[in-house]
Amino acid sequence: MRITVNGQENTAFNSPVYVTELLEQLELARLPVVIEVDKIALHPREYPETLLQDGAIVEIIRVAAGG
């Protein structure tokens, strides 16, 4: 299965995967992030129920505070 994450192809999964599983694989599960799947922004409560299919395009933005 092929997912594009921030412009990079990810083939680590053999079957559809939930957004939360992708975040765990990328070691981003505990960080504040904003996620867009196929040009649709997700609310964090949607991560565990959003299933990424083959060919999905995912954009992940890490939220950082600064001043």
C-alpha positions in Angstrom: 0.0 0.0 0.0 1.3 3.5 -0.9 0.6 6.7 1.1 2.2 10.0 0.3 3.2 11.9 3.4 4.4 15.4 3.0 5.5 14.7 -0.5 7.3 11.4 0.4 6.0 8.0 -0.5 5.4 5.7 2.5 5.0 2.0 1.8 5.4 0.8 5.4 1.8 -0.6 5.6 0.4 -3.6 3.8 -3.3 -2.6 4.3 -5.4 0.5 4.9 -4.2 2.2 8.1 -5.8 4.7 10.5 -4.3 8.2 10.9 -3.4 7.3 14.5 -1.4 4.3 13.4 0.5 6.4 10.8 1.3 9.0 13.5 2.7 6.2 15.7 4.8 4.8 12.9 6.2 8.3 12.3 6.8 8.9 16.0 4.4 11.9 16.0 1.6 10.4 18.1 2.4 12.5 21.2 3.1 15.8 19.4 0.6 18.5 18.4 0.0 18.2 14.7 -2.5 19.4 12.1 -3.4 16.7 9.5 -4.9 17.0 6.1 -6.0 13.9 4.1 -6.7 14.4 0.4 -7.0 18.1 0.9 -9.5 17.8 3.8 -8.4 19.0 7.2 -9.1 16.7 10.1 -10.1 17.4 13.7 -7.9 15.5 16.2 -11.0 13.5 17.3 -11.2 12.1 13.7 -7.7 10.6 13.7 -8.6 7.3 15.2 -11.6 6.8 12.8 -10.0 8.1 9.6 -8.8 5.2 7.5 -6.1 5.9 4.9 -6.6 4.0 1.7 -4.0 3.2 -1.0 -3.0 6.4 -2.7 -4.0 8.7 0.1 -2.1 12.1 0.2 -1.4 13.2 3.7 0.0 16.5 4.9 1.2 16.7 8.5 2.2 20.0 10.1 3.8 20.1 13.5 2.6 22.8 15.7 5.4 24.7 17.5 5.1 27.6 19.9 7.6 30.4 19.8 8.0 34.0 20.3 
